[in-house]
């Protein structure tokens, strides 16, 4: 399974590496890395945080998903920001994506 993790917290990336040690995991710490990953790999699952930096949020990642018309089995919003996460889920649902809200550490499906 190919998994993409979008988060600025290295400890969360470490958690994903340990939990999904038998899977192919790609890490994106900013939108530039996220875009590069989306263009090069088809992902089965994408995990998204909201609060990335003062200039970037998870909404920027969602814009990329929708703009590139990314096909993904499941997207999990793992942000602890309740307002940001709710907005992310709403936009993804309206765009037709299967999405779950699960604050970090996320549920594993």
PLY file of the C-alpha trace (Angstrom):
ply
format ascii 1.0
element vertex 109
property float x
property float y
property float z
element edge 108
property int vertex1
property int vertex2
end_header
0.00 0.00 0.00
1.23 3.52 -0.83
0.66 6.07 1.92
1.33 9.81 1.82
1.70 11.74 5.08
1.39 15.55 5.01
2.50 17.05 8.33
5.16 19.41 9.61
5.84 17.43 12.82
8.71 14.95 12.45
7.54 12.92 15.46
4.26 12.24 13.67
6.17 11.11 10.58
8.19 8.79 12.81
4.94 7.35 14.21
3.68 6.59 10.69
7.00 4.93 9.79
6.79 2.69 12.86
3.10 1.88 12.59
3.14 1.17 8.86
6.58 -0.40 8.72
5.58 -2.85 5.96
4.01 -0.20 3.72
5.44 2.31 1.25
5.33 5.67 3.00
6.05 9.04 1.44
6.57 12.08 3.64
5.66 15.67 2.81
6.53 18.44 5.26
5.34 21.27 2.99
3.13 21.82 -0.04
6.03 21.65 -2.51
6.93 18.14 -1.32
3.25 17.19 -1.28
2.78 18.27 -4.91
5.89 16.38 -5.98
4.63 13.19 -4.33
1.16 13.50 -5.91
2.68 13.89 -9.36
4.90 10.80 -9.04
2.93 8.17 -7.10
-0.63 6.82 -6.91
-1.62 6.69 -3.25
-4.04 4.31 -1.56
-4.26 6.48 1.53
-3.38 10.09 2.32
-3.06 11.48 5.87
-3.42 15.25 6.23
-2.67 17.75 8.97
-4.10 21.28 8.87
-1.58 23.53 10.66
1.62 23.29 8.62
3.22 26.74 8.76
2.30 30.41 8.82
2.05 30.31 5.02
0.62 26.81 4.38
-2.24 24.70 5.69
-3.87 21.43 4.88
-6.30 23.37 2.69
-3.39 23.99 0.31
-2.86 20.23 0.08
-6.56 19.70 -0.59
-6.45 22.22 -3.43
-3.68 20.12 -4.99
-5.67 16.89 -4.59
-8.68 18.43 -6.30
-6.70 20.33 -8.96
-4.75 17.23 -9.99
-7.94 15.11 -9.76
-6.10 12.62 -7.54
-7.64 9.19 -7.16
-7.23 7.87 -3.61
-9.10 5.13 -1.75
-9.19 7.00 1.53
-8.10 10.36 2.94
-7.71 10.80 6.69
-7.58 14.28 8.23
-5.55 13.81 11.42
-5.33 17.46 12.50
-6.15 18.47 16.07
-7.41 21.83 14.80
-11.19 21.29 14.99
-12.20 24.18 12.72
-9.48 23.55 10.13
-10.14 19.81 10.10
-13.89 20.29 9.71
-13.32 22.64 6.77
-10.95 20.13 5.15
-13.44 17.28 5.51
-16.27 19.41 4.14
-14.32 20.44 1.03
-13.12 16.90 0.35
-16.61 15.44 0.80
-18.08 18.01 -1.57
-15.42 17.06 -4.12
-16.49 13.42 -3.85
-13.62 11.99 -1.81
-13.93 9.31 0.86
-12.60 11.08 3.94
-12.42 10.41 7.68
-11.68 12.87 10.49
-9.44 11.22 13.10
-7.23 13.41 15.32
-3.65 12.15 15.66
-2.88 9.39 16.31
-5.42 8.48 13.64
-7.56 5.41 13.50
-6.14 2.85 11.19
-8.50 1.53 8.56
0 1
1 2
2 3
3 4
4 5
5 6
6 7
7 8
8 9
9 10
10 11
11 12
12 13
13 14
14 15
15 16
16 17
17 18
18 19
19 20
20 21
21 22
22 23
23 24
24 25
25 26
26 27
27 28
28 29
29 30
30 31
31 32
32 33
33 34
34 35
35 36
36 37
37 38
38 39
39 40
40 41
41 42
42 43
43 44
44 45
45 46
46 47
47 48
48 49
49 50
50 51
51 52
52 53
53 54
54 55
55 56
56 57
57 58
58 59
59 60
60 61
61 62
62 63
63 64
64 65
65 66
66 67
67 68
68 69
69 70
70 71
71 72
72 73
73 74
74 75
75 76
76 77
77 78
78 79
79 80
80 81
81 82
82 83
83 84
84 85
85 86
86 87
87 88
88 89
89 90
90 91
91 92
92 93
93 94
94 95
95 96
96 97
97 98
98 99
99 100
100 101
101 102
102 103
103 104
104 105
105 106
106 107
107 108
